[in-house]
């Protein structure tokens, strides 16, 4: 029989369930590589730079938007984007081989008040004092932003901290506030909020958000992302070539039924004019810097940047360097269109391989220069910052922009798609170990051993990448999920990861270069993970235990179930009821938000890039993409839920170690520890014991010792299996605004 001394012994420093406190010394890697001198200098500059916000783009965007009151929305949107791009101040840093960035700063970004302006007006407008009480802001209040990594967490001197991350010059704040006010009751957030209140059960949605059972709305926070870019059209036709296609398509659409096609093609043409101006502004800046440069090598690099941008503003790429630069331009352009995380370059090594192969064969390029360019690309991706609310940037993204670059997989014919350029991508990722782009290896048995060993070496030295994902499992998912939309085996092979781990469909596009045709993979679907975002399963279980109440806020979230919870089955049944209610109300409200986004702020740039928007004349929000069943339900705390259910089932109902009421009391007491909100730390090894710690030690230990998922324990594995099977099926009971079933 377990004695009190046994329990005490098991909770001393000798028995530390959460692990031991680090000794503070940084552990070196087994193998440490270094980037080229050029990129090492750029890397150190990045480390010394803070995340900074600019108001240039939103100011010029809003100014042009106001001038076009009454214009067709997508034309108005395109003109506003054109104005924003045309007025971005070019900033070229000495030593760069790839030019252009989101804003004037190295780690620059900007707010997008047309999506949501409440964040900036909270202390400025009395109407927004009331709006801040809305449940959607609760995630910001409970999020702790990291102190390092270039975050400007506090205002200092002439710099104001925004969202706990970005620094904004004080003199720009009046411009930002004036610009933001112009979007009051006009932004996607405000208009969506107006109409989502018409959803039956809307008040439940508000309480769900206040309790942070759901992390954030997806319609205005991150309307795009978690998807794979498609660079085919710029590479195949060049910017002027795409404009010519739009002109021809306008002739075919003007005056005929389906007139929205006409406006879409005109919008794309207008937007591209803005991108051309943006590129030429950078070219002009490069020539100006060359005129001031004394160093002959640096002068030549500036002139090379200018010539390349001038060429690409009109023509198709001629070389690997050209293609890499053009890919980067369109990647940043899409990021400037919306608040986006998880915009993945996809299988970039396979997209750019024709250019690299040509240059290597002609002696234009060598291995060393290839690695240097790829390292420069890594630095450009690492510089990217996503401007969103504190709850999104700190609580969900944690500073990560999730630009997932995939390698491996299969080609159109079902053979290995790995190539020599992807080997160099792995090499550059080892020498320039930056957070972005992260790598994922699409593992398939057909991949060559040399390639797999290179991937293993990269993972082994401690870079944190590549992640290894099962190519065949992903293909099976795509064939099942997109069967209704015509997905076949050949197309399933073109997939990539969009964002952190979202399986995103792709297509093979016929790229013509140097007299040959190459089928390159690229994304052909809109954003994934945009249905219901991050339902906290432990919070739903907490509500079950406490009759629908949120213990943190003291507010009622769900209708009282009134059950005594006399059995495990009763708890499980009510959990499913509460979870289903959560999915239902969040699906309906998010559908409205995304519908409003498509009307107020439709995608122009990303739509142009995705098959088959340019062919059909439909933007993303009108199902212009080839595959559109991308709305899903995302959960968090799945293992915590299952472990909690296992503990309740075993300790309360199977072995009767304590009653459910005793467990609830222990939960309310946080098992004898001060809460993270009190201590300021979410680390379990830094928990601070409360005075009543000994009152709950026995229950706490029983909970810790209960079966845990991941240990090949049938007791808890069966609970996880039951949850996952039910969850996967129930998602299909709900549909997106595109009338497609959700998936888990």
Secondary structure, DSSP 8 states (H G I E B T S, - for coil): ---HHHHHHTTSTTS-TT-----S-----SS-----HHHHHHHHHHHT---EE--HHHHHHHHHHHHTTTS-HHHHHHHHHHHHHHT------TT-SS---SSSSTTEE---TTT--HHHHTTT-HHHHHHTTSGGGHHHHT----S-TT---S-BTTEEEETTTEEEEHHHHHHHHHHHHTTTTTSHHHHHHHHHTTSTTHHHHHHHHHTTSB---STTTS-EEEEE---HHHHHHHHHHHHHHHHHHHHHHTTSS-THHHHHHHHHHHHHHHHHHHHHHHHHHHHHHHHH---HHHHHHHHHHHHHHHHHTTS---SHHHHHHHHHHHHHHHHHHS-EEEEE-BSHHHHHHHHHHHHHHHTS--HHHHHHHHHHHHHHHHH------HHHIIIIITT-----EEEE-B-TTSSB---HHHHHHHHHHHHS--SSS-EEEEE-TTS-HHHHHHHHHHHHTT----EEEEHHHHHHHHHHHTGGGT--HHHHTT-EEETTTEEE-EEEEEEEETTEEEEEEEE-B--SS-SEEEEEHHHHHHHHHTTTB-TTT--B-S--------SHHHHHHHHHHHHHHHHHHHHHHHHHHHHHHHHHS--SHHHHHSTTHHHHT--GGGT-SSB----BEEEE-HHHHHHHHHHIIIIIIIS-SS-HHHHHHHHHTGGGB--HHHHS---GGG--B-TTGGGGHHHHHHHHHS--TTS--HHHHHHHHHHHHHHHHHGGGSB-TTS-B-B-
